[in-house]
Amino acid sequence: MVDGPSAIGLYTLGFADEAARSAAEASLAARPDLVAAVSRP
């Protein structure tokens, strides 16, 4: 976690490499009960 939560509950996550980012995106997308949206800058 690099930043957050913001006033509206947003977090910024950082990753060591593209493989880690892709794995995290898949994990986060698999939890719609916890994560409403995943986006890249």
Secondary structure as GFF3:
##gff-version 3
##sequence-region A 1 41
A	DSSP	alpha_helix	18	29	.	.	.	ID=ss1
###
